[in-house]
């Protein structure tokens, strides 16, 4: 699913688009508007971009004032949002706080040693990138938080009696044995590999690995998980 990012203004609409996996945003173009009351031409170009990139969602920058209040620019943006939704009723339109996006985009270009004229010509497109990237980062972090909340938590006790919480990240089966890859909940990203065993009552519990050969073989099973920590 690709997402379109828009930085709406009286004279221009900055456009960005996400990669298919929703990880990163890249600038596409700046749509020039003939007047603040012009909608048909810009919406027509947005329709072309929707079809070209198979867009399923639009993130529209919402220009609140720095104190969080909504002024005239917010009213214009809401009106433009309504026109987009009317033109493309099957596409969800998300408002995204853009208070710092233009400032961040300008600072980024200054750090890249772009001159004033060059910055002015691409600032709206870069602002659209920062708007969309902010949304993508938020959604990814929110998904990670929800996923972590839903994971099973186990408590392990050290030799000194200190308890540490781990969440079960993944599991693999080999030769009839189920191995568990668990990651420490807080602090540095530490992991431990265990295996499922039955206690005296026949209930499943977890046992840490002690045999070096078994540990090495289990690490191969969870190589991708270890590399991603």
MOPEQUI-V576647 format. One record per pair of residues at least 12 apart in sequence whose C-alpha atoms are under 10 Angstrom apart, sorted by the first residue. I is the first residue (numbers start at 1). J is the second residue. D is the distance in Angstrom with one decimal. If there is no record, write none. Layout:
I,J,D / I,J,D
This chain:
1,18,8.5 / 1,19,8.2 / 1,20,5.3 / 1,21,6.7 / 1,22,7.1 / 1,53,9.1 / 1,54,7.5 / 1,55,6.8 / 1,56,6.3 / 1,57,8.3 / 2,17,6.8 / 2,18,5.4 / 2,19,6.1 / 2,20,5.1 / 2,21,7.4 / 2,22,6.6 / 2,23,9.9 / 2,25,9.7 / 2,50,9.2 / 2,53,6.8 / 2,54,6.5 / 2,55,5.1 / 2,56,6.3 / 2,57,7.2 / 2,58,9.0 / 3,16,8.5 / 3,17,5.7 / 3,18,5.3 / 3,19,8.0 / 3,20,8.3 / 3,21,9.7 / 3,22,7.4 / 3,25,8.7 / 3,50,9.0 / 3,53,8.6 / 3,54,8.6 / 3,55,5.5 / 3,56,6.2 / 3,57,5.0 / 3,58,5.7 / 3,59,7.2 / 3,92,9.9 / 3,93,9.9 / 3,132,8.1 / 3,136,9.1 / 4,16,5.9 / 4,17,4.6 / 4,18,6.6 / 4,19,9.9 / 4,25,8.8 / 4,26,9.8 / 4,27,10.0 / 4,28,9.6 / 4,46,9.1 / 4,49,8.5 / 4,50,7.8 / 4,53,8.6 / 4,54,9.6 / 4,55,6.4 / 4,56,8.1 / 4,57,6.4 / 4,58,4.7 / 4,59,6.1 / 4,60,8.3 / 4,93,9.4 / 4,128,9.0 / 4,129,9.6 / 4,132,7.5 / 5,17,5.8 / 5,18,7.9 / 5,25,8.2 / 5,26,9.3 / 5,27,8.9 / 5,28,9.5 / 5,57,8.8 / 5,58,5.9 / 5,59,4.8 / 5,60,6.0 / 5,61,7.7 / 5,93,9.8 / 5,94,9.5 / 5,96,9.5 / 5,125,9.4 / 5,127,9.3 / 5,128,5.6 / 5,129,6.8 / 5,130,8.8 / 5,131,6.7 / 5,132,5.0 / 5,133,8.6 / 5,135,9.2 / 6,30,9.5 / 6,31,10.0 / 6,46,9.5 / 6,58,7.4 / 6,59,6.2 / 6,60,4.9 / 6,61,6.1 / 6,62,9.6 / 6,95,9.8 / 6,96,9.7 / 6,124,9.0 / 6,125,8.4 / 6,127,8.5 / 6,128,5.3 / 6,129,8.3 / 6,131,7.7 / 6,132,7.8 / 7,30,9.2 / 7,31,10.0 / 7,59,8.9 / 7,60,6.3 / 7,61,5.3 / 7,62,8.3 / 7,63,9.1 / 7,77,9.4 / 7,96,9.9 / 7,98,8.4 / 7,101,9.3 / 7,102,9.2 / 7,123,9.9 / 7,124,6.4 / 7,125,7.4 / 7,126,9.0 / 7,127,6.4 / 7,128,4.9 / 7,129,8.7 / 7,130,9.5 / 7,131,7.5 / 7,132,9.3 / 8,30,10.0 / 8,31,9.5 / 8,60,7.3 / 8,61,6.8 / 8,62,8.5 / 8,63,9.0 / 8,73,9.3 / 8,76,8.9 / 8,77,6.8 / 8,80,8.2 / 8,81,9.6 / 8,124,8.4 / 8,127,9.8 / 8,128,8.6 / 9,31,9.9 / 9,32,9.5 / 9,33,8.7 / 9,36,7.9 / 9,61,9.8 / 9,63,9.7 / 9,73,8.2 / 9,76,8.7 / 9,77,8.1 / 9,80,9.9 / 9,124,8.5 / 10,32,9.3 / 10,33,7.2 / 10,34,8.9 / 10,35,6.7 / 10,36,4.5 / 10,37,8.0 / 10,38,8.7 / 10,73,9.0 / 10,76,8.7 / 10,77,9.7 / 11,30,9.9 / 11,31,8.5 / 11,32,6.1 / 11,33,4.8 / 11,34,6.7 / 11,35,6.2 / 11,36,6.3 / 11,37,9.5 / 11,38,9.0 / 12,30,6.4 / 12,31,5.4 / 12,32,4.6 / 12,33,5.3 / 12,34,8.6 / 12,35,9.2 / 12,36,9.0 / 12,42,8.7 / 12,124,7.4 / 12,125,9.3 / 13,29,8.5 / 13,30,5.7 / 13,31,5.0 / 13,32,6.6 / 13,33,7.6 / 13,42,7.7 / 13,43,10.0 / 13,46,9.6 / 13,124,7.0 / 13,125,7.8 / 13,128,8.5 / 14,27,8.2 / 14,28,8.1 / 14,29,6.3 / 14,30,4.6 / 14,31,6.3 / 14,32,8.8 / 14,61,9.8 / 14,122,8.4 / 14,123,8.1 / 14,124,4.6 / 14,125,4.2 / 14,126,7.5 / 14,127,7.1 / 14,128,5.4 / 14,129,8.4 / 15,27,6.2 / 15,28,5.5 / 15,29,5.4 / 15,30,5.9 / 15,31,7.5 / 15,46,8.8 / 15,49,9.3 / 15,60,9.7 / 15,124,7.8 / 15,125,5.5 / 15,126,8.3 / 15,127,8.6 / 15,128,5.5 / 15,129,7.5 / 15,131,9.9 / 15,132,9.4 / 16,28,5.0 / 16,29,7.2 / 16,30,9.0 / 16,58,10.0 / 16,59,9.5 / 16,124,9.7 / 16,125,6.6 / 16,126,7.9 / 16,127,8.7 / 16,128,5.5 / 16,129,5.3 / 16,130,8.8 / 16,131,8.7 / 16,132,7.1 / 16,133,9.2 / 17,29,9.8 / 17,49,9.3 / 17,50,9.9 / 17,53,8.1 / 17,55,8.6 / 17,58,9.2 / 17,59,9.6 / 17,128,8.7 / 17,129,7.6 / 17,132,7.6 / 17,133,9.3 / 18,53,9.3 / 18,55,9.3 / 18,129,8.8 / 18,132,7.5 / 18,133,8.1 / 18,136,8.3 / 19,53,9.6 / 20,53,9.1 / 20,54,9.5 / 20,55,9.7 / 22,132,9.8 / 22,133,9.1 / 22,135,9.7 / 22,136,6.3 / 22,137,9.0 / 22,139,9.1 / 22,140,8.4 / 23,133,8.0 / 23,136,6.3 / 23,137,7.4 / 23,139,9.7 / 23,140,7.9 / 24,129,8.9 / 24,130,10.0 / 24,132,8.3 / 24,133,6.1 / 24,134,9.5 / 24,135,10.0 / 24,136,7.1 / 24,137,8.3 / 25,126,9.8 / 25,128,8.7 / 25,129,5.6 / 25,130,7.8 / 25,131,8.9 / 25,132,6.1 / 25,133,5.4 / 25,134,9.1 / 25,135,9.7 / 25,136,8.0 / 26,125,9.0 / 26,126,8.4 / 26,128,8.7 / 26,129,5.8 / 26,130,9.0 / 26,132,8.7 / 26,133,8.5 / 27,122,9.2 / 27,124,9.4 / 27,125,5.7 / 27,126,6.3 / 27,127,8.9 / 27,128,7.1 / 27,129,5.6 / 27,130,9.3 / 27,132,9.7 / 28,49,9.4 / 28,125,7.0 / 28,126,9.2 / 28,128,9.1 / 28,129,8.8 / 29,122,8.4 / 29,124,8.8 / 29,125,6.0 / 29,126,9.3 / 29,128,9.5 / 30,42,10.0 / 30,121,8.8 / 30,122,7.5 / 30,123,9.1 / 30,124,6.8 / 30,125,5.7 / 30,126,9.5 / 30,128,9.4 / 31,43,9.6 / 31,45,7.7 / 31,46,8.7 / 31,124,9.4 / 31,125,9.1 / 36,76,9.2 / 37,76,9.9 / 39,80,8.0 / 39,83,8.2 / 39,84,9.4 / 40,83,9.6 / 40,87,10.0 / 43,80,9.5 / 43,83,8.4 / 43,84,7.2 / 43,87,7.9 / 43,88,9.6 / 44,87,9.4 / 46,84,9.0 / 46,88,10.0 / 47,84,9.5 / 47,87,8.7 / 47,88,8.2 / 50,88,9.5 / 50,91,9.5 / 55,91,7.9 / 55,92,9.9 / 56,90,8.1 / 56,91,5.6 / 56,92,7.1 / 56,93,9.3 / 57,90,9.0 / 57,91,5.4 / 57,92,5.0 / 57,93,6.1 / 57,94,7.7 / 58,81,9.7 / 58,84,9.2 / 58,85,9.8 / 58,91,7.1 / 58,92,6.2 / 58,93,4.8 / 58,94,6.1 / 58,95,8.6 / 58,132,9.0 / 59,81,9.9 / 59,92,8.5 / 59,93,5.9 / 59,94,4.7 / 59,95,6.0 / 59,96,6.4 / 59,97,10.0 / 59,128,9.0 / 59,131,7.7 / 59,132,6.4 / 59,133,10.0 / 59,135,7.7 / 59,136,9.7 / 60,77,8.2 / 60,78,9.4 / 60,80,9.4 / 60,81,7.6 / 60,84,10.0 / 60,93,6.9 / 60,94,5.9 / 60,95,5.0 / 60,96,5.9 / 60,97,8.7 / 60,98,8.8 / 60,128,8.4 / 60,131,7.8 / 60,132,8.3 / 61,74,9.4 / 61,77,8.1 / 61,81,10.0 / 61,94,8.4 / 61,95,5.9 / 61,96,4.9 / 61,97,6.0 / 61,98,5.2 / 61,99,8.6 / 61,101,8.7 / 61,127,8.8 / 61,128,7.5 / 61,130,9.6 / 61,131,6.2 / 61,132,8.3 / 61,135,9.9 / 62,74,6.2 / 62,75,9.5 / 62,76,9.7 / 62,77,6.7 / 62,78,8.2 / 62,81,9.9 / 62,94,9.2 / 62,95,5.6 / 62,96,5.3 / 62,97,4.9 / 62,98,5.4 / 62,99,7.7 / 62,131,9.2 / 63,75,9.4 / 63,76,9.7 / 63,77,7.8 / 63,95,9.4 / 63,96,8.4 / 63,97,6.3 / 63,98,5.3 / 63,99,5.7 / 63,100,9.1 / 63,101,9.3 / 63,102,9.9 / 64,96,9.7 / 64,97,6.7 / 64,98,7.1 / 64,99,5.9 / 64,100,9.7 / 65,97,9.8 / 65,98,9.5 / 65,99,6.8 / 65,100,10.0 / 66,98,9.8 / 66,99,6.3 / 66,100,8.4 / 67,99,9.4 / 68,97,9.2 / 68,99,8.5 / 77,95,9.1 / 78,95,8.7 / 81,93,7.1 / 81,94,8.8 / 81,95,8.4 / 94,135,9.3 / 95,131,9.8 / 95,135,9.7 / 96,131,6.9 / 96,132,8.3 / 96,134,8.5 / 96,135,7.1 / 97,131,7.8 / 97,134,9.2 / 97,135,9.2 / 98,127,8.3 / 98,128,9.0 / 98,130,8.3 / 98,131,6.1 / 98,132,9.6 / 98,134,9.0 / 99,131,9.4 / 100,127,9.0 / 100,130,8.9 / 100,131,8.9 / 101,123,10.0 / 101,124,9.6 / 101,126,8.5 / 101,127,5.3 / 101,128,7.8 / 101,129,8.5 / 101,130,5.5 / 101,131,6.0 / 101,132,9.6 / 101,133,9.8 / 101,134,8.7 / 102,123,7.1 / 102,124,7.5 / 102,125,9.6 / 102,126,7.7 / 102,127,4.9 / 102,128,8.4 / 102,129,9.8 / 102,130,7.9 / 102,131,8.7 / 103,123,9.4 / 103,127,8.2 / 103,130,9.8 / 104,126,9.0 / 104,127,7.8 / 104,130,7.5 / 104,131,10.0 / 105,119,9.0 / 105,122,9.5 / 105,123,6.6 / 105,124,8.5 / 105,125,9.0 / 105,126,5.6 / 105,127,5.5 / 105,128,8.9 / 105,129,8.3 / 105,130,6.7 / 105,131,9.6 / 106,119,6.9 / 106,120,8.7 / 106,122,9.4 / 106,123,6.6 / 106,124,9.5 / 106,126,8.1 / 106,127,8.2 / 107,119,9.7 / 108,126,9.0 / 109,122,9.3 / 109,123,8.4 / 109,126,8.7 / 147,169,9.8 / 148,167,7.6 / 148,168,9.2 / 148,169,8.7 / 148,185,8.8 / 149,167,9.2 / 150,167,9.4 / 151,166,9.6 / 151,167,6.0 / 151,168,6.3 / 151,169,7.3 / 151,170,9.7 / 152,166,8.5 / 152,167,5.6 / 152,168,5.7 / 152,169,8.4 / 152,182,9.5 / 153,165,6.6 / 153,166,5.7 / 153,167,4.4 / 153,168,6.5 / 153,169,9.7 / 153,182,8.9 / 153,183,9.5 / 153,184,9.5 / 153,185,8.5 / 154,166,5.4 / 154,167,6.1 / 154,168,7.5 / 154,182,8.5 / 154,183,9.9 / 154,184,9.6 / 154,185,9.7 / 154,206,9.2 / 155,167,8.7 / 155,184,9.7 / 156,184,9.9 / 156,206,9.9 / 156,208,9.9 / 164,184,7.3 / 164,185,8.1 / 164,186,8.5 / 165,182,9.5 / 165,183,8.5 / 165,184,6.0 / 165,185,5.7 / 165,186,7.6 / 166,181,9.5 / 166,182,5.7 / 166,183,5.1 / 166,184,4.2 / 166,185,5.1 / 166,186,8.3 / 166,190,9.0 / 166,191,8.0 / 166,192,8.5 / 167,181,8.6 / 167,182,5.3 / 167,183,5.4 / 167,184,6.5 / 167,185,6.3 / 167,191,9.4 / 168,180,6.8 / 168,181,6.1 / 168,182,4.3 / 168,183,6.5 / 168,184,9.1 / 168,185,9.8 / 168,191,9.7 / 168,192,9.6 / 168,193,9.7 / 169,181,5.7 / 169,182,5.3 / 169,183,6.5 / 169,184,9.8 / 169,191,9.4 / 169,225,8.2 / 170,182,7.2 / 170,183,9.5 / 170,193,10.0 / 170,222,8.3 / 170,225,8.1 / 171,193,9.3 / 171,194,9.4 / 171,195,9.0 / 171,196,9.9 / 171,221,9.0 / 171,222,8.3 / 172,195,9.4 / 172,218,8.7 / 172,221,6.9 / 172,222,7.8 / 173,195,9.3 / 173,196,9.9 / 173,218,9.6 / 173,221,8.7 / 174,217,9.6 / 174,218,8.8 / 174,221,8.7 / 177,195,7.0 / 177,196,7.1 / 177,197,8.5 / 178,194,8.6 / 178,195,5.6 / 178,196,5.6 / 178,197,8.5 / 178,206,9.8 / 179,193,6.9 / 179,194,5.7 / 179,195,4.2 / 179,196,6.4 / 179,197,9.8 / 179,206,9.0 / 179,207,9.5 / 179,208,9.6 / 179,209,9.4 / 179,218,7.2 / 179,221,8.7 / 179,222,9.3 / 180,192,8.2 / 180,193,5.6 / 180,194,5.0 / 180,195,5.6 / 180,196,7.4 / 180,206,8.1 / 180,207,9.4 / 180,208,9.3 / 180,218,9.1 / 180,222,9.1 / 181,193,4.8 / 181,194,6.6 / 181,195,8.7 / 181,218,9.0 / 181,219,9.1 / 181,221,9.5 / 181,222,7.1 / 181,225,8.1 / 181,226,9.0 / 182,194,7.9 / 182,225,9.8 / 183,225,9.7 / 183,226,9.7 / 183,229,8.8 / 188,229,9.8 / 189,226,9.9 / 189,229,6.5 / 190,226,9.5 / 190,229,8.2 / 191,225,9.6 / 191,226,8.0 / 191,229,8.7 / 192,208,7.7 / 192,209,8.8 / 192,215,10.0 / 192,219,9.9 / 193,206,9.6 / 193,207,8.8 / 193,208,6.5 / 193,209,6.7 / 193,215,7.7 / 193,218,7.3 / 193,219,7.9 / 193,222,8.8 / 194,206,6.1 / 194,207,5.3 / 194,208,4.4 / 194,209,5.6 / 194,210,9.4 / 194,215,9.0 / 194,218,8.8 / 195,207,5.4 / 195,208,6.5 / 195,209,7.1 / 195,218,9.5 / 196,208,9.1
